[in-house]
Amino acid sequence: MKKTPSVAPATRAVAREILVREVPIDLCQFIKFGGVVGTGGEAKQIIASGMVTLNGTVETQKRKKLVAGDLVSANGETLVVRVQ
């Protein structure tokens, strides 16, 4: 019997580029600046609760320094750091 390869559904989100003036930028600032949350307090809460990934790994450090090209996922959105 011939096996057919299983194909995962298309779940990969398209990353939205967020232009920042300079790097590094703190993770909590980037999430707020990117519009994922409305306040810095909300950003800190979702980071602390483990709801944010940085380059595919859960990140709980609110002041984690981001550099150009980093991928941040939170609240169903994926953002990429780009420098103006």
Secondary structure as a PSIPRED ss2 file (coil, helix, strand):
# PSIPRED VFORMAT (PSIPRED V4.0)

   1 M C   1.000  0.000  0.000
   2 K C   1.000  0.000  0.000
   3 K C   1.000  0.000  0.000
   4 T C   1.000  0.000  0.000
   5 P C   1.000  0.000  0.000
   6 S C   1.000  0.000  0.000
   7 V C   1.000  0.000  0.000
   8 A C   1.000  0.000  0.000
   9 P C   1.000  0.000  0.000
  10 A C   1.000  0.000  0.000
  11 T C   1.000  0.000  0.000
  12 R C   1.000  0.000  0.000
  13 A C   1.000  0.000  0.000
  14 V C   1.000  0.000  0.000
  15 A C   1.000  0.000  0.000
  16 R E   0.000  0.000  1.000
  17 E E   0.000  0.000  1.000
  18 I E   0.000  0.000  1.000
  19 L E   0.000  0.000  1.000
  20 V E   0.000  0.000  1.000
  21 R C   1.000  0.000  0.000
  22 E C   1.000  0.000  0.000
  23 V C   1.000  0.000  0.000
  24 P C   1.000  0.000  0.000
  25 I E   0.000  0.000  1.000
  26 D E   0.000  0.000  1.000
  27 L H   0.000  1.000  0.000
  28 C H   0.000  1.000  0.000
  29 Q H   0.000  1.000  0.000
  30 F H   0.000  1.000  0.000
  31 I H   0.000  1.000  0.000
  32 K H   0.000  1.000  0.000
  33 F H   0.000  1.000  0.000
  34 G C   1.000  0.000  0.000
  35 G C   1.000  0.000  0.000
  36 V C   1.000  0.000  0.000
  37 V C   1.000  0.000  0.000
  38 G C   1.000  0.000  0.000
  39 T C   1.000  0.000  0.000
  40 G H   0.000  1.000  0.000
  41 G H   0.000  1.000  0.000
  42 E H   0.000  1.000  0.000
  43 A H   0.000  1.000  0.000
  44 K H   0.000  1.000  0.000
  45 Q H   0.000  1.000  0.000
  46 I H   0.000  1.000  0.000
  47 I H   0.000  1.000  0.000
  48 A H   0.000  1.000  0.000
  49 S C   1.000  0.000  0.000
  50 G C   1.000  0.000  0.000
  51 M C   1.000  0.000  0.000
  52 V E   0.000  0.000  1.000
  53 T E   0.000  0.000  1.000
  54 L E   0.000  0.000  1.000
  55 N C   1.000  0.000  0.000
  56 G C   1.000  0.000  0.000
  57 T E   0.000  0.000  1.000
  58 V E   0.000  0.000  1.000
  59 E C   1.000  0.000  0.000
  60 T C   1.000  0.000  0.000
  61 Q C   1.000  0.000  0.000
  62 K C   1.000  0.000  0.000
  63 R C   1.000  0.000  0.000
  64 K C   1.000  0.000  0.000
  65 K E   0.000  0.000  1.000
  66 L E   0.000  0.000  1.000
  67 V C   1.000  0.000  0.000
  68 A C   1.000  0.000  0.000
  69 G C   1.000  0.000  0.000
  70 D C   1.000  0.000  0.000
  71 L E   0.000  0.000  1.000
  72 V E   0.000  0.000  1.000
  73 S E   0.000  0.000  1.000
  74 A E   0.000  0.000  1.000
  75 N C   1.000  0.000  0.000
  76 G C   1.000  0.000  0.000
  77 E E   0.000  0.000  1.000
  78 T E   0.000  0.000  1.000
  79 L E   0.000  0.000  1.000
  80 V E   0.000  0.000  1.000
  81 V E   0.000  0.000  1.000
  82 R E   0.000  0.000  1.000
  83 V E   0.000  0.000  1.000
  84 Q C   1.000  0.000  0.000
